[in-house]
């Protein structure tokens, strides 16, 4: 008994148990009365027949067992400890629950969001050491540098620059003379035309030899190798926009009719495990509700165009919950409220400010954020939606409500 007291005291120190305000105290009061009634005191006279006495003791033992089983469901966790451990609750609701199809999908670059990095001049390409397939780049990021040094024929753009400087100097000279009417209009026009031709032949970006990303995104292809000779306009790399993406969900053909009625989707982000609605990312159905055009291998595709919030990586596989337009009333709880123990599912219900009870539930459909409860809850209960591990730990400690003990 002393050892058990030490265990209970340790749990109380850890979790800050204070005892249930109503239910647990009533249980303790009844248990206290039972303790006095079911024990004989020395010196008292007993005038019971043996048959009745046996019946009374059987009944008392059965009541004690029933009370102990009932009390063991009550979990005590002080409000201070609950707050410290991040315990939060939601009210179980009865609301519209849309038809959901859970499938696998993939995040892909948007078809209209690709851009090509081209060589601004001819020469030897040196790709930036930080650039690889899969690298994330910003608009203006240096992809590679091109130099014509050591190349037969030299740098044509360098020659064009020399010609441009000469044409500009000649035009400035002729313009000054024309102002004093020392040259003819024909001579002035000829100098201006030569300057225009020189400007057209020279390219400032080509002069720098810098090939940069035209948009922000992900490098999806490198078409040439570092050290390779390229001509002006040669495609060097492909950049896929990381801000606008396509979600492709592959739906088994048996769900073809339901796929046609899908209006939205909820995806689970691999990097964080959190779920988000496609519509909350500015997403919209991209296949006009007719997935049959791309059907293959027993699957039909459902595609959405959406904005990347920074958490989605093109090319990554993803869990998708397709949401239909038909709905039914259902009792639902957040997915985070479910606790699995020995193959069964439970939730923790908050009874008052420091008391909880574990309740077994049977689940139905899930949309990635909420799950349908088929039995165990009826709506209106306060269910633990965050910090379930803390409540589970409090249950495992074996603590009982204040004023209550199973040792006799």
Secondary structure, DSSP 8 states (H G I E B T S, - for coil): -HHHHHHHHHHHHHHT----SSHHHHHHHHHHHHHHHTS--TT------HHHHHHHHHHHHHHHHHHHHHHTTEEE--HHHHHHTT-EEEE-EEEEEEEEEEEEEEEEE-TT-EEEEE-SSSEEEEE-TT--TT-EE-TT-EEEEEE-TTSTT--HHHHHHHHHHHHHHHHHHHHHHHHTT-S-HHHHHHHHHHHHHHHHH--HHHHHTEEE-SSSEEEEEE-S-TT-EE-TT-EEEEEEESSEEEEEEEEEGGGHHHHHTEEEEEEE-TTT--EEEGGGGT-EESSTT-GGGG-BTTEEEEEEEEE--SS--TT-EEEEEEEEEEEEEEEEEEGGG-EEETTEEEEEEEEETTEEEEEE-EEEEE-SSEEEEEES--S--EEEEE-HHHHHHHHHTT---TT--S--
